[in-house]
Amino acid sequence: MDETQPATTAPQATILYEDEHLLVVHRPAAGEPTLITFADLTFRPRGDGIWGQEVAGKLGVNAIGFVAKRENWFPPASVAAAAPMVRAALRGPAITYGYSMGGYAALKYAAALGAGHAFGVCPQGSIDPRQVPWDQRFHQYHDPGLLPDMTVRPGEPGRFAVLLADPYMPEDARHAAALAKGAGVHWLRTPFMDHAPIWLLVESAFLRQVLGLILAEDLAALTALMRARRHQSPHWFRHAGNAAFRRGHLEMANRLWKRALELGLSPGITEQDIIRGLRLRMRALRDAGDRQAAIAVALRQAELRPEDFYSQARAGHALLGMGAFNEAEGPFRAALALRQNVGHVYQGLSLVLGSQKRMTEALELCRRGVRDAPGDGKLHVHYGHLLLNNGKLDEAEAQFRIVLKQNPAHAKALLGLSHTLAARGDRAEAIAIARRQTEGAEKDPQAFLWLGQLLLFVGEPGEAEPVFREAMLLAPDLGAAHIGLARALERTGRLELARRVAAEAARRLPGDARVRAIAERLGPPDLTEQEAAELGPQPSRLRRFLRAFFSRDED
């Protein structure tokens, strides 16, 4: 490929072909070769846009893009129908290029489209469950009517074809080996990149080199180029670090991430990788029954990155979630030393202090938090509940109202305010606010539960019954909702229905001691399920009044 192309005004893009499955767009340019791209799983038609459009523009090459309208792996009948128009639009040699779903199509259809060369990144050899039962990632997208035989046969990828895949990712490696053996595609290995070696190609200058060597059919030079790329790309160091962390090599992972940052990787990407990696590694250890090893991973990551806020904060939250309260305190305090304006760290540390019966410290910490992280609604609500639980009703109300001033429909703040008003004895206002919350767009089972409990408390079991039923619909395993419904039925004189609700709840939630207790207190139901159903729901107040008004007086 030429290093530079003449600067000209780009001609108008045109649609070469369209049917119900795909769109083919031609974006002409003066340069050669013609780059035929196939979009990945998520890319959809957007006007005359194509996958790879930006890099094709930087390279100045004639580009033709196939864009699928859904996850359909580019049905052969549609590609065949488009092929004559595509071949007519070629300029100079042609190379097909695609990633994942598009990588499959780049190999499968190169020769049919008049391309002598193909480049597939993480391609599948098939998604047909009959052909690849061992790779279930994409079985759901296979349509036998559209894709009767997905095999990539010798000659279909053109005269010279190359694929990139990670030899340590089982599914991709198996596809790559099959394509190399069955279709003669050359496999360039990209270790530790998982399903993401496309990140190695994001720089147009590097992709120009790769495409040029593919056109020259120089496998040795391609191999050397990709090997050298691993030492230059921040994305290789990033993904290698992720792989090392998954395998428990924390020191190595952090060295690799550090190198990725030195090569220009955005710190935000590394932060998210650390958060995700720590979560997955700890979950794997917990699932294996090794709780202490999971705790050790969090503490070690915090120790390795003392300057990194996210390592400290994520370690603290992970340890808190495991109930390792004593161990969580150190990372949370380290995170606060690095950044004082992040509300969730104050929340986490206050929960640690509360678990240790250090409530005065927890309250003081949250007081500092709402000062240093102003406007954090979650922190204000959390602080409000801490104050409420410690009997500081006026201060609690103030925190909830701060949030509601910013967002009058804030569900958690409404619930907290309702709790506070009820604790003060303002039950009518507490009920009114609880009703506001249940009428909002966000259906929170806890809000319905609280309203039902309030209605029970003020002696309105008939009104409470449908509220508890709604809570049960939203959260079928919420034991308190079953208990509330049983009590509402009992207090409206329908003991048999109450017994049945309690018995069903005890069967559904055998580990809930409070559910078992009410079932034992009410006793087993006397009627069959059908007989109990015939008792029907409690009639409304209006219906009871009308029935009494129009009934005959007894002599």
C-alpha positions in Angstrom: 0.0 0.0 0.0 1.1 3.5 -0.7 2.1 5.5 2.4 0.2 8.5 1.2 -2.8 9.0 -1.0 -3.7 12.1 -3.1 -5.9 14.5 -1.2 -9.2 14.8 -3.0 -12.8 15.5 -2.1 -14.5 12.3 -1.2 -17.2 11.3 -3.7 -20.7 10.7 -2.5 -21.3 7.4 -0.7 -23.8 5.2 -2.5 -25.9 2.1 -1.5 -24.9 -0.8 -3.7 -27.4 -3.3 -2.3 -30.0 -3.6 0.4 -32.4 -6.4 1.5 -34.1 -7.4 4.8 -30.8 -8.8 6.1 -28.0 -6.4 5.2 -26.9 -3.1 3.6 -23.9 -2.6 1.3 -22.5 0.9 1.1 -19.8 2.1 -1.3 -17.6 4.9 -0.1 -15.3 5.7 -3.1 -11.8 7.1 -2.7 -8.9 7.5 -5.1 -6.6 5.1 -3.2 -6.0 1.4 -3.6 -6.6 -1.3 -2.5 -10.3 -1.7 -2.1 -11.1 -2.5 1.5 -14.3 -4.6 1.9 -15.4 -4.5 5.5 -17.9 -6.6 7.4 -19.5 -5.1 10.5 -19.3 -6.8 13.9 -22.2 -8.1 16.0 -23.3 -4.8 17.4 -22.8 -2.4 14.4 -26.1 -1.5 12.7 -27.0 0.6 9.6 -26.7 4.3 10.3 -27.3 6.2 7.0 -24.3 5.5 4.8 -21.9 4.6 7.6 -19.9 1.4 7.5 -17.7 -0.4 10.0 -14.1 0.7 9.6 -15.1 3.9 8.0 -12.8 6.1 10.0 -9.7 4.1 9.3 -10.6 3.7 5.6 -10.9 7.4 5.4 -7.5 7.9 7.0 -6.0 5.4 4.6 -7.6 7.1 1.7 -8.7 3.8 0.2 -11.8 2.7 -1.8 -14.1 1.2 0.8 -17.2 -1.1 0.5 -19.0 -2.0 3.7 -21.4 -4.8 4.5 -23.6 -3.9 7.5 -25.9 -6.5 8.9 -29.4 -5.5 10.1 -29.2 -8.0 13.0 -27.0 -10.7 14.4 -27.3 -12.9 11.2 -23.7 -13.7 10.2 -24.3 -12.3 6.7 -26.5 -14.9 5.0 -24.9 -16.3 1.8 -27.9 -15.6 -0.4 -27.8 -11.9 0.4 -24.0 -11.7 -0.1 -24.4 -13.5 -3.4 -27.1 -11.1 -4.6 -24.8 -8.1 -3.7 -21.7 -9.6 -5.2 -22.1 -8.3 -8.8 -22.4 -4.7 -7.6 -19.5 -5.1 -5.3 -17.2 -6.6 -7.9 -18.1 -3.7 -10.3 -17.1 -1.2 -7.7 -13.6 -2.7 -7.0 -10.6 -0.6 -7.7 -7.2 -2.4 -7.8 -6.6 -5.4 -5.6 -9.2 -6.0 -2.9 -9.0 -7.3 0.7 -11.9 -8.3 3.0 -11.6 -7.2 6.6 -13.9 -7.9 9.6 -14.0 -8.6 13.3 -15.8 -11.5 15.1 -19.1 -12.0 13.1 -17.5 -9.8 10.4 -14.3 -11.8 10.6 -16.2 -14.9 9.7 -17.7 -13.2 6.7 -14.4 -11.7 5.6 -13.0 -15.2 5.3 -16.1 -16.9 3.9 -16.9 -14.4 1.1 -13.6 -13.0 -0.1 -13.3 -15.0 -3.3 -17.0 -14.6 -4.1 -16.6 -10.8 -4.0 -13.5 -10.7 -6.1 -11.0 -10.2 -3.3 -7.8 -12.1 -3.4 -6.9 -11.5 0.2 -8.8 -11.7 3.5 -8.2 -10.5 7.1 -10.4 -11.8 9.9 -10.0 -10.8 13.5 -11.3 -13.3 16.1 -13.5 -15.1 13.4 -15.8 -17.9 14.1 -15.6 -20.9 11.8 -19.4 -21.4 12.3 -22.1 -20.7 14.9 -24.2 -23.7 13.9 -24.7 -25.8 17.1 -24.3 -29.0 15.0 -20.9 -27.9 13.8 -19.6 -26.2 16.9 -21.4 -27.6 19.9 -18.5 -26.6 22.1 -19.0 -22.9 21.5 -22.4 -21.8 22.8 -21.7 -18.0 22.7 -23.6 -17.4 19.5 -25.9 -20.5 19.0 -28.9 -18.3 19.7 -28.3 -16.4 16.5 -28.1 -19.3 14.2 -30.9 -19.6 11.6 -30.7 -22.9 9.7 -32.8 -21.4 6.9 -30.4 -18.5 6.4 -27.2 -20.3 7.2 -27.6 -23.9 6.1 -23.9 -24.7 5.9 -21.4 -22.2 7.4 -18.2 -24.2 6.7 -15.4 -22.0 5.3 -13.9 -24.1 2.5 -10.5 -23.9 0.8 -10.3 -21.1 -1.7 -13.2 -19.1 -0.2 -10.9 -16.8 1.8 -9.0 -15.9 -1.4 -5.4 -16.5 -2.4 -3.9 -15.4 0.9 -5.8 -15.1 4.2 -4.8 -14.2 7.8 -6.6 -14.3 11.1 -5.8 -13.0 14.5 -6.8 -14.9 17.6 -5.7 -15.5 21.2 -4.2 -19.1 21.6 -5.2 -19.0 25.3 -8.9 -18.2 24.7 -10.4 -21.7 24.2 -13.3 -20.9 21.9 -11.4 -18.5 19.6 -8.3 -20.7 19.5 -10.4 -23.7 18.5 -12.1 -21.8 15.7 -8.7 -20.5 14.5 -7.2 -24.0 14.5 -10.1 -25.3 12.5 -9.9 -22.4 9.9 -6.2 -22.9 9.6 -6.5 -26.6 9.0 -9.7 -26.6 6.9 -9.4 -23.5 4.9 -5.7 -22.7 4.8 -6.0 -19.5 6.7 -2.7 -18.3 8.4 -3.1 -17.9 12.1 -1.2 -15.0 13.7 -1.4 -15.6 17.5 -2.2 -12.7 19.8 -1.7 -14.1 23.3 -3.7 -12.7 26.2 -5.9 -10.5 24.0 -9.0 -12.6 24.6 -11.7 -11.7 22.1 -10.2 -8.2 21.6 -7.1 -8.2 19.4 -8.9 -5.6 17.3 -7.5 -3.1 19.7 -4.0 -3.8 18.3 -5.2 -2.4 15.0 -6.8 0.9 16.1 -3.9 3.0 14.7 -4.3 3.6 11.0 -0.6 3.7 10.4 -0.2 0.2 11.9 -3.2 -1.2 10.0 -1.7 0.2 6.8 1.4 -1.9 7.4 -0.6 -5.0 8.2 -2.7 -4.7 5.1 0.3 -4.0 2.9 2.0 -7.2 4.1 -1.1 -9.2 3.6 -1.3 -8.0 0.0 2.4 -8.8 -0.3 1.6 -12.3 1.1 4.6 -12.0 3.4 3.8 -14.2 6.4 7.2 -14.0 8.0 7.1 -10.2 8.1 3.5 -10.2 9.3 4.5 -12.5 12.2 7.4 -10.3 13.2 5.3 -7.2 12.9 2.6 -8.5 15.2 5.1 -9.8 17.7 6.8 -6.4 17.8 3.4 -4.8 18.2 2.9 -6.5 21.5 5.7 -4.4 23.0 4.4 -1.1 21.6 0.6 -1.3 22.1 -0.9 -0.2 25.4 -3.8 -2.5 24.6 -1.7 -5.6 24.6 -0.3 -4.7 28.1 -3.8 -3.9 29.3 -5.3 -7.2 28.2 -2.2 -9.2 29.3 -2.6 -7.6 32.7 -6.3 -8.6 32.8 -5.3 -12.2 32.0 -2.7 -12.2 34.7 -5.1 -10.9 37.3 -7.7 -13.5 36.4 -5.1 -16.2 37.0 -4.1 -14.8 40.4 -0.8 -13.1 39.3 -1.5 -9.8 40.9 2.1 -8.4 40.9 2.5 -9.2 37.2 -0.9 -7.8 36.4 -0.1 -4.5 38.1 3.3 -4.2 36.3 1.6 -4.8 33.0 -1.2 -2.2 33.7 1.5 0.3 34.7 3.3 -0.2 31.4 0.0 0.2 29.5 -0.5 3.6 31.3 3.1 4.6 30.3 2.3 3.8 26.7 -0.7 6.1 26.8 -3.7 4.0 27.9 -6.5 6.1 29.5 -6.4 5.8 33.3 -10.2 5.4 33.3 -9.8 2.1 31.3 -7.4 0.7 33.8 -9.6 1.8 36.7 -12.5 -0.2 35.2 -10.3 -3.2 34.6 -9.2 -3.2 38.2 -12.8 -3.0 39.4 -13.9 -5.8 37.2 -10.9 -8.0 37.7 -11.0 -7.8 41.5 -14.7 -8.6 41.5 -14.3 -11.6 39.2 -11.2 -13.0 40.9 -12.8 -12.7 44.4 -16.0 -14.3 43.2 -14.1 -17.2 41.7 -12.3 -17.8 45.0 -15.5 -17.5 47.0 -17.3 -19.9 44.7 -14.4 -22.3 45.3 -15.0 -22.0 49.0 -11.8 -20.2 49.8 -13.0 -17.1 51.6 -9.6 -16.2 53.1 -7.9 -16.3 49.7 -10.6 -13.9 48.4 -9.9 -11.5 51.3 -6.2 -11.8 50.7 -6.7 -10.8 47.0 -8.5 -7.6 48.0 -5.9 -6.6 50.6 -3.0 -7.5 48.2 -4.4 -5.3 45.4 -4.8 -2.4 47.8 -1.2 -3.0 49.0 0.2 -3.1 45.5 -1.5 0.2 44.4 -1.4 2.5 47.4 -1.7 5.5 45.1 -4.7 4.2 43.3 -8.1 5.4 44.6 -10.0 2.7 42.8 -7.9 -0.2 44.1 -8.5 1.0 47.6 -12.2 1.8 47.3 -13.0 -1.4 45.4 -11.1 -3.5 47.9 -13.0 -1.9 50.7 -16.4 -2.5 49.1 -15.5 -6.1 48.2 -14.4 -6.8 51.7 -17.5 -5.1 53.2 -19.7 -7.2 50.9 -18.1 -10.4 52.3 -18.6 -9.3 55.9 -14.9 -8.8 56.4 -15.5 -5.6 58.3 -12.2 -5.3 60.1 -10.2 -5.9 56.9 -12.3 -3.3 55.0 -11.5 -0.4 57.2 -7.9 0.1 56.0 -8.7 0.3 52.3 -11.6 2.6 52.9 -9.5 5.0 55.0 -6.7 4.9 52.3 -9.3 5.7 49.6 -10.6 8.7 51.7 -7.0 9.9 52.1 -6.7 10.0 48.3 -10.1 11.5 47.5 -12.4 13.2 50.0 -15.3 13.9 47.7 -16.6 10.4 46.8 -19.8 9.6 48.7 -19.8 5.9 48.4 -16.5 5.6 50.4 -18.1 7.5 53.3 -21.1 5.1 53.1 -18.8 2.0 53.1 -16.6 3.1 55.9 -19.6 4.2 58.0 -21.1 0.7 57.6 -17.8 -0.8 58.8 -17.8 1.5 61.9 -21.5 0.7 62.6 -20.8 -3.0 62.5 -18.1 -2.4 65.1 -20.6 -0.5 67.3 -18.7 2.7 66.7 -21.8 4.7 65.9 -20.6 8.1 67.1 -17.7 7.8 64.6 -20.0 6.6 61.8 -22.3 9.6 62.3 -19.4 12.1 62.4 -17.9 10.5 59.3 -21.2 10.9 57.4 -21.5 14.5 58.6 -18.1 15.2 57.1 -19.1 13.3 54.0 -22.2 15.4 53.2 -20.0 18.5 53.6 -17.1 17.2 51.4 -19.3 15.4 48.8 -22.3 17.8 48.5 -25.2 16.8 46.4 -24.6 13.1 46.7 -28.2 11.9 47.1 -27.2 8.4 48.1 -25.0 9.6 50.9 -27.6 12.0 52.2 -30.2 9.2 52.3 -27.7 6.9 54.0 -26.8 9.5 56.6 -30.5 10.2 57.1 -31.2 6.5 57.9 -28.2 6.4 60.3 -29.6 9.5 62.1 -33.1 7.9 62.2 -31.8 4.7 63.6 -30.1 6.7 66.3 -33.2 8.6 67.3 -32.1 11.9 65.7 -35.4 12.5 63.9 -35.1 16.2 63.1 -31.6 15.8 61.6 -32.8 12.7 59.7 -35.7 14.6 58.2 -33.4 17.4 57.1 -31.2 15.0 55.2 -34.1 13.4 53.3 -35.6 16.8 52.5 -32.3 18.0 51.1 -32.5 15.2 48.5 -36.2 15.7 47.8 -35.5 19.4 47.2 -33.2 18.3 44.3 -35.5 15.5 43.2 -39.0 15.4 44.6 -39.6 11.9 43.3 -36.4 10.4 44.8 -37.8 7.0 46.0 -35.3 6.3 48.8 -35.6 9.8 50.2 -39.4 9.5 50.2 -39.2 6.2 52.0 -36.8 7.6 54.5 -38.9 10.6 55.2 -42.0 8.5 55.6 -40.2 6.3 58.1 -39.0 9.5 60.0 -42.5 11.0 60.1 -44.0 7.7 61.3 -41.4 7.5 64.1 -42.4 11.0 65.2 -46.0 10.1 65.2 -47.1 12.0 62.1 -48.7 8.9 60.6 -51.2 10.6 58.3 -48.4 12.5 56.5 -46.2 9.4 56.6 -48.9 7.4 54.8 -49.5 10.2 52.3 -45.7 10.2 51.4 -45.6 6.4 51.2 -48.5 6.5 48.8 -46.6 9.0 46.6 -43.7 6.6 46.4 -45.9 3.7 45.4 -47.5 5.8 42.7 -44.2 6.6 41.0 -42.9 5.0 37.9 -40.3 3.0 39.8 -42.0 0.2 41.6 -40.1 -0.6 44.8 -41.4 -3.6 46.7 -40.0 -2.1 49.9 -42.2 1.0 49.4 -45.3 -1.2 49.1 -44.3 -3.2 52.1 -43.8 -0.1 54.2 -47.2 1.4 53.1 -48.9 -1.9 54.0 -47.3 -2.0 57.4 -48.3 1.6 58.1 -51.9 0.9 57.1 -51.9 -2.1 59.3 -50.6 -0.1 62.2 -53.3 2.6 61.9 -56.0 -0.1 61.7 -56.7 -0.3 58.0 -56.1 -4.0 57.2 -58.6 -3.9 54.3 -56.5 -1.2 52.6 -53.3 -2.9 53.5 -54.2 -6.2 51.8 -53.9 -5.1 48.1 -50.7 -3.2 49.0 -49.1 -6.3 50.4 -50.2 -8.3 47.4 -48.5 -5.8 45.1 -45.3 -6.1 47.2 -45.4 -9.9 46.7 -45.9 -9.6 43.0 -42.8 -7.4 42.8 -40.7 -9.5 45.2 -42.2 -13.0 45.6 -39.5 -14.0 48.1 -40.0 -11.0 50.4 -41.0 -12.7 53.6 -42.3 -9.6 55.3 -44.9 -9.1 52.5 -46.3 -12.6 53.1 -46.4 -11.9 56.8 -48.2 -8.6 56.2 -50.8 -10.1 53.9 -51.5 -12.9 56.4 -52.0 -10.4 59.2 -54.2 -8.2 57.0 -56.4 -11.2 56.2 -56.5 -12.3 59.9 -57.5 -8.8 61.0 -60.4 -8.6 58.4 -61.8 -11.9 59.8 -60.6 -14.2 57.1 -58.6 -16.5 59.2 -58.7 -19.5 56.8 -57.2 -17.4 54.0 -54.6 -16.0 56.4 -53.6 -19.5 57.4 -53.2 -20.5 53.8 -51.1 -17.5 52.9 -48.8 -18.2 55.9 -48.6 -21.9 55.1 -47.7 -21.2 51.5 -45.1 -18.7 52.6 -43.5 -21.2 55.0 -43.2 -23.7 52.2 -41.7 -21.1 49.8 -39.3 -19.6 52.4 -38.3 -22.4 54.8 -35.3 -20.4 56.0 -37.3 -17.4 57.1 -37.9 -17.7 60.9 -40.5 -14.9 61.1 -42.5 -16.6 58.3 -42.4 -19.9 60.1 -43.4 -18.2 63.3 -46.6 -16.7 61.9 -47.5 -20.0 60.1 -47.1 -21.8 63.5 -49.2 -19.2 65.3 -52.0 -19.3 62.8 -51.9 -23.0 62.4 -52.5 -25.1 59.3 -55.4 -24.4 57.0 -58.6 -26.4 57.5 -60.0 -26.0 53.9 -58.7 -27.2 50.6 -57.2 -24.7 48.2 -60.3 -24.6 46.1 -62.5 -24.1 49.2 -60.3 -21.3 50.4 -60.4 -19.7 46.9 -64.2 -19.6 47.0 -64.0 -17.4 50.1 -62.9 -14.6 47.7 -61.2 -11.3 48.5 -62.5 -8.9 51.1 -65.3 -6.8 49.6 -64.6 -3.0 49.4 -66.1 -0.6 51.9 -68.5 0.7 49.3 -69.6 -2.9 48.4 -70.1 -3.7 52.1 -72.2 -0.5 52.6 -74.4 -1.2 49.5 -75.0 -4.8 50.6 -76.0 -3.7 54.1 -78.2 -0.8 52.7 -80.2 -3.0 50.3 -80.5 -6.1 52.4 -83.7 -6.9 54.2 -84.0 -6.1 57.9 -84.1 -9.1 60.1 -87.3 -9.6 62.1 
